[in-house]
Amino acid sequence: MSIFSKCKNFVSEHKNKFIAAAFVTGSVFLTKYAHKRLRDWQENQAIEFLERNRKQNHFESITRTCNQTILNLSSSLLDKIYENVDTDILIQKLKSNPEDKLRLWQTLRNKVFTETFCICYGLVVLVVTLKIQLNIMGGYLYKSPEHIPEDVQQKYLSLCQYFLNTGMNSIIKSMEVAVTASLEDISFTKPVTLGDIESIFWTIHYNLGKQEGSLDPTKHLKTLILGHDSRELKNDTYGNLIKMTEDLLECDEVVSFARQLVNESFVLLGNEMTKFFETNDPKEGFQNPWKIQKPFVKLLPILNSLLARQCFPTKLIDFLIHEEQIQSLCANIYECLLE
């Protein structure tokens, strides 16, 4: 019998043993392979979890820093408005019953509405700008903490000082023009409802940019914040930050969103004014505040009192920094820079 015949017979006689051995060996190999893949998957999941957690913590830290910055700078913005649109002097003069009180009332009317629009538009521009800036810089710093030197960070964030010092002057002048054109035909004795006040607000909105010397701030964010042409900038870190900021400020989505925030600001103001149109006399029963009328002249002290720093402006700032859509905008900017 040849050697090949012997091998064939041996294999045939022990075929089941060979199959069992192969099965056991294969099972051991597959088990080890499966364990290795499971460990790799668990390690990757752990790394991804830690990375997501690190990103989330970093993003939340940026949000807290941004909100605190907004609170600090909004105080400076309100100081700028109160200083340039001062109503206190006019109120004191009116208390002395002067001969030219009609002219003073007209001036007070214009200043109260100008102040209202400056606060709403100014705070919206400030919040949107800082949210964009801080999240652009945060995204860069997360990828490479050394990518933006500290002096570049300070220079970039100082853009808001340009807005406070120069941009707000443009807003104040624009509001004065639009308000004067919108209110000149309204009689002080005219009875007005909350709906009438709302109509006055939208008329002023409409006249922004329509009158010579006025502009709609939501359509000129780049000019109000940057005040220069980015084409003149170098192609360095600071230049790239400016160009990215410019692109976002001119983006249709951001412009539309800023406009929406302005509208919501006036809705919030309308809600605050509703309290002054409610009646508490039980004899009269419930009366719809939207149907109650007050002489236009009585509206001015109401609106002026709401514009005090700790009243409507504080509520508006709190609303803007926690608004859900602006948080989504920030998250999208941050994530895009990490891709």
Steps between C-alpha positions, in 0.01 A plus 500: 500500500639834396561789736218695335254218558601482866448878541164480327384218724629684810311814408189302418513311832554822701289738290266588785794579728648733240165677458461534877854634535443749218172610659662547840796689350268718291276570798797605711625726222157655440447549873834679534426707189154591631644597839762717328237674285280551804790655694584724202135607473477569873823701491376702200168560673680614814723734296199640312310549825792683660540714186129587492509578870808718454335686211179548697686633804702734279189625319318559830803689630494722189127561553553606862788729402294648216196563722713671763665714231157598369389602850811715542487669159123547501545728800739716295256494208212621719722773645572616144129511415394676822778754455410583139121474530444667836135541604555601863584863419183538292285347774641745756430794268141385442439483875558876517208561256703703245346704220646281227369177653347380171840508335651325803231230489573444130871470573431265792274286279773463238770426757295233683431310177857551379629358827263203469623410153866558588473259794327227301717522189823572689468203734409263216805608296726468806374154595509356147850638440650373825339158460654470152842631608540286811398180322730565203790554734394208722497263203849606397635470854352152549681365195827674582534698825816667366337595168385843617752703706354693791567838340304390190212384722485838672519688171221286353270541799560877505281525189205546735662815633483641148129417499445664839694812408414546131238249389253606770531862387376393157209308657401798719501739203301254288239453770461876551429548128254208474318588824457868409357410160262241649357701793468855370129464413386324818296720737583489869131480587430211263362194689721198430474129574776241525426414139554864401833502682600185319413669169717799595792266568464330160471836325835604647646163399380560146650849485845376602713530190221668306586848628817680400759465775354182652592134465359167612765362741413137423594557136828677582653275767837488326527880478390553861745242640801501268489845346757405234552289191646156578677499160756736655592242767797265487448128451604422857317367807337834580406556137341155479298563816371828358411348163309216665317749723419716200361202306271409788382858563405529132340154487127514417425258781668720763340820364156334506564365847606842632181647355298228672666579834413869459136408437497274805651783705205725416257218578665475843468878543133481400442236767659728757277789393188282528524521881433875483185446297345251741230609745489384860157641585276203601189707420597520134578130471745364246582726210714399206815717531527510120169688485581758766596845372733759650594846369826479304663751735450259795686233309829691523548477883407129484750423226769717656468323836536159331826608339675538836806274520352248747164470320454405137871508395593243767218267392595543136866413563400187690263400219761552228786308659279197569300502175499144359565586136805708581635207700451279191679759285794498742516119504498487118783756475704313761448157338583628151839620619579160651440308177 
